[in-house]
Amino acid sequence: MFGINGPEFLLLLIIGVLVIGPSRLPEYTQKLANLVKEVRRMASGAREQIKEEVGIDIDDVDWKKYDPRQYDPRRIIKEALLDDDTKPVSAGAPAVAAAAVSADPAPQPPARVVERLAEGEAAPFDSEAT
């Protein structure tokens, strides 16, 4: 459980009984029992809340599907490349648009606008920039 084996647990239990004492032992065991009951109640409440909000039962979820160790980018890319989901091109408007695009020469990038400072003009300076 916590890296504690049987003899170590027994030794801790004996030390706990000696430290707590026989007079307070029933009180602490009752507190421990109440704590365990409260944790179980909270866990079942969380399970019910998830079932209400998500609409699925936690037991029905395939947790292996969400395991991050299953993530393999090479496999995902391979499946995406091999997936045959191409749609046939109809002879209508899309074919005409594709022909018009292929007839144009290579598209020209937009002209780059460069603003130059006038001769002797100081560059703008922002004192709060750095």
Secondary structure by P-SEA (a helix, b strand, c coil): cccccaaaaaaaaaaaaaaacccaaaaaaaaaaaaaaaaaaaaaaaaaaaaaaaccccccccccccccccccaaaaaaaaaaccbbbbbcccaaaaaaaaaaacccccccbbbbbbcccccccccccccc
